[in-house]
Structure formats: C-alpha cells, structure tokens
Amino acid sequence: MNPHQVYVSIGSNIQPSHNIHSGVRALREIYGELQVSPVYESAAVGFTGDNFYNLVVGFQTQEEALAVNQCLAEIETAHHRQRGHEKFSSRTLDLDLLLYDQQIIEQDKLRLPRDEILKYAFVLRPLADIFPQGKHPITQHTYADLWQAFNASHQALWVVDVTFS
C-alpha cells in the first residue's frame, strides 16, 4: 500500500519559538522525515493578540486522514492547547491537517482540503514554499500560482529566522 502525502499547518503565538520547535519534534517522532517550510510571523487574525509564528510541514503516512487528525489533536493537547468556543484566540500550538493526498473529505468535523489554504497568507505561502507544483484538489491551480495571485496586502507576513535540526 502506498503512503499518503499529508500537509499540516503549524501555528503558535504563546511562546511560539518553543512551541513550534516542540510541535515539529513531536511530528518527527511519530511520522519520521518532514518537509519543513520557512517560518513566517504575522499579526493575529480575527482578534487582538500577540503575533503568530506559522509554517507548513509535509510527510508521508499509512494512517487514514481521521487518525492523522486525531493525532494532531493529541499533540495540541499535550502542548496545553486550550479549546474554547472562540475560533480566533491565542494558541500554544495549532496543528491543522490541510491536505491528504488529493482527496476531498467531509467526514465528522474534518473538511479537506482545508478552507484556510485559500483564505490566509500564513497558510498558503508556506504551503507554496514546499509544494509549489502541487494542485489544489478543488481549484486545480498550483499552490505557486495561487500564491502569486493571492492579495496579501492586508495579511502581512515576514520570514523569521528559525531553524529545525
């Protein structure tokens, strides 16, 4: 059975350097080798709060999409992620499954490809960095083309010098 190609966004605005390092480490321990985008800093979206660090990682797995999503939730919980009623709030660690192969999935609370890919610069830009020729399963445009056409004028982001060993 061929492995599935998965892309996950990682974000944090509470001790962001520590938490994204820890999140990447946890994903490596479970899934092995990761493709890792540059880390971007951006202002909080939808609420007033500290800036976020965001990146995207890619990896291969034999797990089904729901199992990967559950694993991401468990890593968030281990990083003291507080789940409340507010969609937009500060986060120790936010791990979102963006893509699972080219599949379009609507199962339980899982919706893939994740809508945020087309809405937010802090998701699309790092995805385009590591998967530029990949095609969005719905629009069929490459992520490089989607980023080039994206209007990021109200969503400033900049590279942060963070390295992962």
N, CA, C and O of each residue as an XYZ file, in Angstrom:
660
protein
N       0.847     -1.187      0.000
C       0.000      0.000      0.000
C       0.890      1.248      0.000
O       1.805      1.362      0.816
N       0.624      2.163     -0.901
C       1.414      3.391     -0.988
C       1.080      4.328      0.156
O      -0.069      4.403      0.592
N       2.085      5.045      0.643
C       1.803      6.005      1.719
C       1.022      7.207      1.194
O       1.046      7.513      0.002
N       0.342      7.867      2.098
C      -0.412      9.077      1.783
C       0.477     10.291      2.035
O       1.232     10.323      3.008
N       0.386     11.288      1.156
C       1.108     12.543      1.344
C       0.209     13.510      2.093
O      -0.923     13.773      1.687
N       0.727     14.030      3.183
C      -0.039     14.873      4.101
C       0.683     16.202      4.281
O       1.913     16.250      4.318
N      -0.097     17.287      4.392
C       0.455     18.604      4.719
C      -0.306     19.155      5.915
O      -1.534     19.088      5.982
N       0.457     19.702      6.857
C      -0.092     20.190      8.126
C       0.428     21.595      8.375
O       1.623     21.852      8.228
N      -0.461     22.508      8.752
C      -0.011     23.842      9.159
C       0.228     23.829     10.666
O      -0.472     23.161     11.427
N       1.243     24.592     11.065
C       1.624     24.697     12.470
C       1.635     26.174     12.818
O       2.217     26.983     12.095
N       0.998     26.525     13.919
C       0.986     27.912     14.359
C       1.045     28.015     15.862
O       0.619     27.110     16.580
N       1.583     29.140     16.337
C       1.636     29.411     17.766
C       1.864     30.896     17.992
O       2.610     31.543     17.257
N       1.207     31.433     19.029
C       1.545     32.799     19.443
C       1.759     32.879     20.956
O       1.829     33.974     21.515
N       1.862     31.743     21.610
C       2.237     31.671     23.019
C       3.561     30.920     23.063
O       3.614     29.737     22.728
N       4.629     31.599     23.473
C       5.983     31.036     23.398
C       6.173     30.351     22.040
O       6.481     29.161     21.975
N       5.987     31.116     20.960
C       5.911     30.492     19.637
C       7.165     29.728     19.214
O       7.053     28.652     18.627
N       8.339     30.251     19.494
C       9.544     29.541     19.068
C       9.633     28.187     19.766
O       9.892     27.169     19.124
N       9.421     28.176     21.056
C       9.465     26.928     21.824
C       8.401     25.947     21.325
O       8.697     24.776     21.089
N       7.177     26.419     21.168
C       6.081     25.517     20.841
C       6.138     24.976     19.415
O       5.779     23.821     19.188
N       6.580     25.781     18.449
C       6.670     25.215     17.100
C       7.826     24.213     17.012
O       7.723     23.204     16.314
N       8.931     24.493     17.724
C      10.020     23.507     17.768
C       9.526     22.201     18.370
O       9.794     21.122     17.841
N       8.814     22.303     19.464
C       8.300     21.130     20.150
C       7.274     20.390     19.279
O       7.262     19.160     19.248
N       6.427     21.130     18.583
C       5.447     20.519     17.691
C       6.103     19.777     16.539
O       5.698     18.664     16.204
N       7.114     20.387     15.931
C       7.844     19.736     14.842
C       8.532     18.476     15.366
O       8.515     17.436     14.708
N       9.133     18.572     16.545
C       9.794     17.409     17.144
C       8.789     16.266     17.362
O       9.087     15.109     17.062
N       7.611     16.593     17.881
C       6.586     15.569     18.116
C       6.147     14.920     16.803
O       5.979     13.702     16.742
N       5.961     15.718     15.758
C       5.571     15.163     14.460
C       6.670     14.269     13.892
O       6.376     13.228     13.304
N       7.934     14.665     14.061
C       9.049     13.834     13.580
C       9.103     12.502     14.323
O       9.371     11.462     13.722
N       8.850     12.537     15.625
C       8.882     11.299     16.411
C       7.820     10.317     15.925
O       8.042      9.107     15.943
N       6.680     10.825     15.495
C       5.577      9.964     15.071
C       5.667      9.605     13.592
O       5.464      8.449     13.223
N       5.970     10.589     12.742
C       5.869     10.393     11.295
C       7.209     10.325     10.565
O       7.242     10.053      9.365
N       8.299     10.566     11.264
C       9.603     10.469     10.615
C       9.974     11.739      9.888
O       9.727     12.845     10.369
N      10.572     11.568      8.718
C      11.095     12.705      7.959
C       9.987     13.673      7.568
O       8.912     13.268      7.127
N      10.276     14.970      7.739
C       9.321     16.026      7.407
C       9.931     16.974      6.376
O      11.126     17.268      6.418
N       9.099     17.445      5.456
C       9.442     18.629      4.663
C       9.034     19.799      5.542
O       7.938     19.787      6.103
N       9.883     20.805      5.677
C       9.570     21.922      6.570
C       9.731     23.235      5.813
O      10.785     23.506      5.237
N       8.683     24.040      5.821
C       8.725     25.348      5.163
C       9.495     26.338      6.031
O       9.798     26.052      7.189
N       9.810     27.501      5.466
C      10.279     28.589      6.328
C       9.183     28.943      7.339
O       8.005     28.649      7.135
N       9.602     29.577      8.424
C       8.659     30.041      9.447
C       8.344     31.503      9.155
O       9.238     32.307      8.890
N       7.057     31.828      9.209
C       6.604     33.194      8.969
C       5.962     33.746     10.229
O       5.294     33.029     10.974
N       6.175     35.020     10.448
C       5.499     35.723     11.538
C       4.419     36.600     10.925
O       4.615     37.203      9.870
N       3.285     36.662     11.597
C       2.189     37.505     11.126
C       1.360     37.952     12.318
O       1.397     37.347     13.389
N       0.618     39.014     12.107
C      -0.275     39.507     13.156
C      -1.404     38.511     13.367
O      -1.765     37.760     12.461
N      -1.949     38.514     14.560
C      -3.110     37.681     14.859
C      -4.261     38.084     13.938
O      -4.429     39.264     13.630
N      -5.050     37.103     13.501
C      -6.185     37.347     12.617
C      -7.468     37.056     13.398
O      -7.606     35.998     14.012
N      -8.404     38.010     13.366
C      -9.702     37.796     13.982
C      -9.782     38.181     15.447
O     -10.858     38.124     16.041
N      -8.664     38.572     16.040
C      -8.652     39.006     17.435
C      -7.371     39.788     17.689
O      -6.434     39.741     16.891
N      -7.337     40.509     18.810
C      -6.143     41.245     19.196
C      -5.294     40.341     20.074
O      -5.740     39.885     21.126
N      -4.077     40.088     19.638
C      -3.192     39.207     20.395
C      -1.785     39.303     19.851
O      -1.518     40.024     18.890
N      -0.890     38.563     20.481
C       0.499     38.531     20.042
C       0.597     37.933     18.639
O      -0.274     37.180     18.202
N       1.679     38.287     17.949
C       1.920     37.754     16.613
C       2.079     36.234     16.653
O       2.488     35.657     17.660
N       1.746     35.614     15.535
C       1.872     34.169     15.371
C       3.122     33.821     14.586
O       3.559     34.590     13.729
N       3.689     32.684     14.871
C       4.652     32.024     14.005
C       3.875     30.916     13.301
O       3.115     30.182     13.933
N       4.072     30.800     11.986
C       3.378     29.778     11.199
C       4.331     29.122     10.211
O       5.252     29.758      9.698
N       4.097     27.859      9.957
C       4.825     27.112      8.951
C       3.955     25.957      8.501
O       2.896     25.701      9.074
N       4.408     25.262      7.472
C       3.723     24.061      6.988
C       4.760     22.956      6.888
O       5.895     23.183      6.469
N       4.349     21.751      7.281
C       5.197     20.576      7.121
C       4.464     19.556      6.267
O       3.234     19.498      6.256
N       5.240     18.758      5.557
C       4.694     17.666      4.764
C       5.343     16.369      5.186
O       6.516     16.344      5.559
N       4.579     15.287      5.126
C       5.126     13.966      5.443
C       4.249     12.893      4.822
O       3.152     13.158      4.329
N       4.765     11.678      4.863
C       4.011     10.546      4.345
C       3.612      9.646      5.506
O       4.333      9.514      6.495
N       2.447      9.035      5.358
C       1.936      8.151      6.405
C       1.032      7.084      5.804
O       0.458      7.261      4.729
N       0.922      5.989      6.513
C      -0.038      4.940      6.159
C      -1.372      5.172      6.858
O      -2.362      4.524      6.521
N      -1.414      6.087      7.826
C      -2.631      6.332      8.598
C      -3.720      6.965      7.734
O      -3.435      7.677      6.771
N      -4.955      6.693      8.095
C      -6.097      7.338      7.457
C      -6.198      8.790      7.940
O      -5.641      9.142      8.980
N      -6.898      9.610      7.194
C      -6.994     11.041      7.489
C      -7.539     11.305      8.894
O      -7.006     12.155      9.607
N      -8.578     10.600      9.297
C      -9.147     10.825     10.633
C      -8.154     10.481     11.731
O      -8.118     11.151     12.763
N      -7.350      9.449     11.526
C      -6.338      9.077     12.515
C      -5.253     10.152     12.611
O      -4.805     10.485     13.708
N      -4.831     10.695     11.467
C      -3.844     11.778     11.475
C      -4.429     12.982     12.216
O      -3.762     13.582     13.059
N      -5.661     13.325     11.902
C      -6.306     14.467     12.549
C      -6.396     14.269     14.065
O      -6.180     15.211     14.828
N      -6.709     13.064     14.495
C      -6.778     12.759     15.929
C      -5.400     12.876     16.573
O      -5.272     13.389     17.685
N      -4.387     12.409     15.887
C      -3.017     12.515     16.394
C      -2.620     13.984     16.569
O      -1.994     14.345     17.566
N      -2.983     14.825     15.603
C      -2.678     16.262     15.700
C      -3.357     16.865     16.921
O      -2.751     17.669     17.629
N      -4.603     16.490     17.177
C      -5.325     16.994     18.353
C      -4.644     16.545     19.642
O      -4.581     17.306     20.607
N      -4.139     15.326     19.661
C      -3.449     14.824     20.855
C      -2.145     15.581     21.098
O      -1.802     15.872     22.244
N      -1.418     15.902     20.026
C      -0.184     16.695     20.174
C      -0.536     18.087     20.703
O       0.151     18.602     21.585
N      -1.599     18.700     20.172
C      -2.033     20.014     20.665
C      -2.354     19.944     22.157
O      -1.927     20.807     22.925
N      -3.095     18.934     22.564
C      -3.476     18.781     23.968
C      -2.235     18.617     24.838
O      -2.161     19.191     25.924
N      -1.265     17.845     24.374
C      -0.020     17.664     25.120
C       0.751     18.978     25.266
O       1.587     19.121     26.159
N       0.462     19.927     24.386
C       1.087     21.257     24.445
C       0.165     22.285     25.110
O       0.301     23.490     24.898
N      -0.759     21.790     25.905
C      -1.655     22.637     26.713
C      -2.541     23.539     25.871
O      -2.846     24.665     26.264
N      -2.948     23.048     24.725
C      -3.878     23.785     23.878
C      -5.223     23.903     24.602
O      -5.800     22.902     25.026
N      -5.701     25.118     24.732
C      -6.994     25.364     25.357
C      -8.053     25.433     24.270
O      -7.944     26.229     23.337
N      -9.060     24.614     24.390
C     -10.141     24.611     23.400
C     -11.357     25.282     24.015
O     -11.886     24.847     25.038
N     -11.779     26.347     23.365
C     -12.942     27.078     23.853
C     -13.932     27.293     22.740
O     -13.884     26.635     21.700
N     -14.813     28.210     22.972
C     -15.845     28.499     21.986
C     -15.364     29.491     20.931
O     -15.978     29.617     19.872
N     -14.277     30.191     21.212
C     -13.794     31.208     20.285
C     -12.913     30.570     19.220
O     -11.940     29.883     19.531
N     -13.267     30.808     17.956
C     -12.467     30.283     16.859
C     -11.107     30.975     16.796
O     -10.086     30.331     16.554
N     -11.100     32.284     17.013
C      -9.868     33.057     16.922
C      -9.405     33.410     18.325
O     -10.051     34.189     19.026
N      -8.273     32.827     18.730
C      -7.734     33.106     20.055
C      -6.259     32.715     20.079
O      -5.754     32.072     19.159
N      -5.585     33.117     21.147
C      -4.181     32.752     21.305
C      -4.060     31.240     21.450
O      -4.945     30.573     21.985
N      -2.929     30.717     20.954
C      -2.738     29.263     20.949
C      -1.306     28.918     21.319
O      -0.359     29.554     20.854
N      -1.159     27.904     22.163
C       0.179     27.371     22.401
C       0.651     26.644     21.148
O       1.791     26.805     20.713
N      -0.247     25.841     20.573
C       0.084     25.095     19.370
C      -1.197     24.795     18.608
O      -2.173     24.298     19.170
N      -1.175     25.103     17.335
C      -2.311     24.852     16.452
C      -1.800     24.006     15.298
O      -0.952     24.454     14.526
N      -2.310     22.784     15.175
C      -1.932     21.876     14.098
C      -3.175     21.573     13.279
O      -4.135     20.992     13.785
N      -3.153     21.966     12.021
C      -4.309     21.757     11.152
C      -3.924     20.909      9.950
O      -2.994     21.239      9.215
N      -4.643     19.822      9.762
C      -4.465     18.999      8.582
C      -5.014     19.772      7.389
O      -6.205     20.081      7.330
N      -4.135     20.082      6.439
C      -4.512     20.873      5.265
C      -4.903     20.000      4.085
O      -5.924     20.224      3.435
N      -4.069     18.999      3.821
C      -4.230     18.151      2.642
C      -3.922     16.707      2.994
O      -3.036     16.415      3.797
N      -4.669     15.821      2.378
C      -4.433     14.386      2.496
C      -4.503     13.849      1.082
O      -5.585     13.629      0.539
N      -3.323     13.639      0.482
C      -3.238     13.339     -0.944
C      -4.019     14.422     -1.698
O      -3.922     15.601     -1.360
N      -4.767     14.040     -2.684
C      -5.608     14.974     -3.432
C      -7.074     14.776     -3.055
O      -7.975     15.161     -3.801
N      -7.301     14.179     -1.902
C      -8.658     13.814     -1.521
C      -9.487     15.010     -1.059
O      -8.983     15.937     -0.425
N     -10.750     14.958     -1.393
C     -11.742     15.894     -0.878
C     -12.536     15.095      0.148
O     -13.214     14.126     -0.192
N     -12.443     15.515      1.404
C     -13.033     14.751      2.504
C     -13.976     15.636      3.302
O     -13.627     16.760      3.663
N     -15.151     15.134      3.573
C     -16.095     15.759      4.506
C     -16.609     14.637      5.383
O     -17.572     13.947      5.048
N     -15.944     14.471      6.512
C     -16.255     13.364      7.403
C     -16.106     13.829      8.843
O     -15.063     14.362      9.221
N     -17.136     13.631      9.639
C     -17.162     14.143     11.005
C     -16.868     15.645     10.951
O     -17.546     16.382     10.235
N     -15.860     16.102     11.705
C     -15.515     17.531     11.681
C     -14.367     17.833     10.725
O     -13.884     18.964     10.669
N     -13.934     16.840      9.985
C     -12.800     17.004      9.078
C     -13.277     17.433      7.697
O     -14.111     16.767      7.082
N     -12.739     18.551      7.216
C     -13.030     19.071      5.880
C     -11.704     19.305      5.167
O     -10.904     20.143      5.584
N     -11.475     18.558      4.086
C     -10.242     18.691      3.323
C     -10.573     18.838      1.848
O     -11.507     18.197      1.366
N      -9.830     19.668      1.113
C      -8.736     20.488      1.602
C      -9.268     21.571      2.547
O     -10.411     22.011      2.423
N      -8.446     21.979      3.464
C      -8.865     22.956      4.457
C      -9.089     24.324      3.800
O      -8.268     24.786      3.009
N     -10.207     24.957      4.140
C     -10.573     26.261      3.555
C      -9.507     27.326      3.748
O      -9.345     28.200      2.896
N      -8.785     27.265      4.849
C      -7.793     28.289      5.181
C      -6.692     28.420      4.126
O      -6.045     29.463      4.031
N      -6.476     27.361      3.332
C      -5.444     27.423      2.291
C      -5.703     28.602      1.359
O      -4.773     29.314      0.982
N      -6.953     28.806      0.993
C      -7.299     29.861      0.043
C      -7.593     31.196      0.718
O      -7.748     32.204      0.028
N      -7.674     31.232      2.041
C      -8.062     32.448      2.762
C      -6.908     33.209      3.397
O      -6.947     34.437      3.475
N      -5.889     32.502      3.848
C      -4.875     33.139      4.695
C      -3.468     32.999      4.126
O      -3.029     31.905      3.770
N      -2.774     34.127      4.049
C      -1.392     34.141      3.564
C      -0.495     33.247      4.414
O       0.404     32.593      3.885
N      -0.729     33.211      5.722
C       0.141     32.437      6.619
C      -0.031     30.924      6.449
O       0.746     30.149      7.008
N      -1.037     30.500      5.687
C      -1.190     29.084      5.347
C      -0.713     28.840      3.914
O       0.067     27.921      3.664
N      -1.183     29.661      2.979
C      -0.858     29.453      1.577
C       0.621     29.649      1.277
O       1.207     28.847      0.550
N       1.238     30.690      1.816
C       2.641     30.969      1.475
C       3.578     29.823      1.864
O       4.356     29.374      1.022
N       3.533     29.333      3.111
C       4.444     28.225      3.432
C       4.099     26.933      2.685
O       4.993     26.140      2.388
N       2.826     26.712      2.379
C       2.459     25.546      1.578
C       3.043     25.671      0.173
O       3.575     24.702     -0.369
N       2.945     26.854     -0.412
C       3.519     27.092     -1.741
C       5.034     26.952     -1.725
O       5.630     26.573     -2.733
N       5.667     27.255     -0.585
C       7.123     27.111     -0.478
C       7.567     25.657     -0.614
O       8.576     25.375     -1.260
N       6.819     24.731     -0.009
C       7.276     23.335     -0.014
C       6.527     22.444     -1.004
O       6.938     21.307     -1.236
N       5.436     22.940     -1.591
C       4.643     22.146     -2.527
C       4.164     23.033     -3.679
O       2.974     23.053     -3.994
N       5.095     23.770     -4.312
C       4.697     24.785     -5.299
C       3.946     24.224     -6.498
O       3.033     24.874     -7.008
N       4.303     23.046     -6.954
C       3.656     22.490     -8.148
C       2.478     21.577     -7.815
O       1.832     21.032     -8.711
N       2.206     21.414     -6.527
C       1.026     20.658     -6.125
C      -0.219     21.410     -6.547
O      -0.219     22.639     -6.616
N      -1.285     20.668     -6.832
C      -2.529     21.309     -7.270
C      -3.593     21.193     -6.190
O      -3.793     20.135     -5.595
N      -4.260     22.299     -5.959
C      -5.383     22.314     -5.021
C      -6.444     21.347     -5.555
O      -6.814     21.433     -6.726
N      -6.941     20.426     -4.717
C      -7.873     19.409     -5.205
C      -9.178     19.962     -5.792
O      -9.824     19.275     -6.585
N      -9.573     21.159     -5.431
C     -10.826     21.724     -5.936
C     -10.575     22.695     -7.088
O     -11.182     22.571     -8.152
N      -9.679     23.665     -6.875
C      -9.446     24.674     -7.917
C      -8.576     24.157     -9.057
O      -8.648     24.663    -10.177
N      -7.755     23.152     -8.771
C      -6.804     22.582     -9.723
C      -5.695     23.561    -10.122
O      -4.979     23.316    -11.093
N      -5.547     24.662     -9.386
C      -4.433     25.575     -9.594
C      -3.266     25.137     -8.707
O      -3.470     24.590     -7.623
N      -2.042     25.383     -9.180
C      -0.893     25.049     -8.334
C      -0.826     26.030     -7.169
O      -1.346     27.143     -7.233
N      -0.172     25.583     -6.110
C      -0.035     26.460     -4.945
C       0.855     27.655     -5.269
O       0.656     28.740     -4.721
N       1.833     27.469     -6.152
C       2.656     28.604     -6.593
C       1.792     29.644     -7.306
O       1.925     30.842     -7.054
N       0.910     29.189     -8.192
C       0.032     30.117     -8.906
C      -0.975     30.764     -7.957
O      -1.259     31.957     -8.067
N      -1.511     29.979     -7.027
C      -2.450     30.546     -6.053
C      -1.775     31.629     -5.220
O      -2.368     32.673     -4.948
N      -0.516     31.371     -4.812
C       0.192     32.380     -4.017
C       0.471     33.626     -4.860
O       0.305     34.747     -4.379
N       0.885     33.439     -6.090
C       1.189     34.577     -6.961
C      -0.051     35.449     -7.150
O       0.069     36.672     -7.231
N      -1.222     34.853     -7.223
C      -2.467     35.599     -7.437
C      -3.092     36.095     -6.139
O      -4.050     36.867     -6.174
N      -2.567     35.667     -4.999
C      -3.162     35.991     -3.701
C      -2.946     37.461     -3.350
O      -1.844     37.985     -3.512
N      -3.988     38.120     -2.874
C      -3.867     39.506     -2.436
C      -3.536     39.511     -0.944
O      -4.424     39.405     -0.098
N      -2.260     39.636     -0.641
C      -1.803     39.598      0.748
C      -1.631     40.994      1.328
O      -0.973     41.156      2.355
N      -2.210     41.999      0.690
C      -1.989     43.384      1.133
C      -2.488     43.649      2.554
O      -1.982     44.548      3.227
N      -3.469     42.881      3.015
C      -3.972     43.072      4.379
C      -3.544     41.945      5.306
O      -4.041     41.824      6.425
N      -2.614     41.119      4.828
C      -2.143     39.982      5.619
C      -0.619     39.920      5.555
O      -0.053     38.974      5.008
N       0.024     40.908      6.101
C       1.480     40.962      6.055
C       2.086     39.790      6.824
O       1.621     39.423      7.903
N       3.125     39.220      6.245
C       3.892     38.209      6.943
C       5.338     38.331      6.521
O       5.644     38.821      5.434
N       6.220     37.883      7.385
C       7.637     38.003      7.113
C       8.332     36.775      7.672
O       7.881     36.173      8.646
N       9.451     36.412      7.027
C      10.212     35.234      7.432
C      10.892     35.504      8.767
O      11.429     36.586      9.005
N      10.855     34.494      9.631
C      11.527     34.534     10.921
C      12.678     33.536     10.847
O      12.514     32.438     10.314
N      13.826     33.905     11.370
C      14.983     33.034     11.307
C      14.866     31.941     12.384
O      15.371     32.079     13.498
N      14.188     30.867     12.011
C      14.030     29.713     12.898
C      14.506     28.497     12.122
O      14.064     28.269     10.996
N      15.399     27.716     12.708
C      15.867     26.515     12.050
C      15.513     25.293     12.887
O      15.411     25.360     14.112
N      15.333     24.196     12.201
C      14.988     22.938     12.856
C      16.107     21.947     12.578
O      16.508     21.753     11.430
N      16.600     21.330     13.624
C      17.697     20.360     13.428
C      17.156     18.960     13.357
O      17.923     18.010     13.195
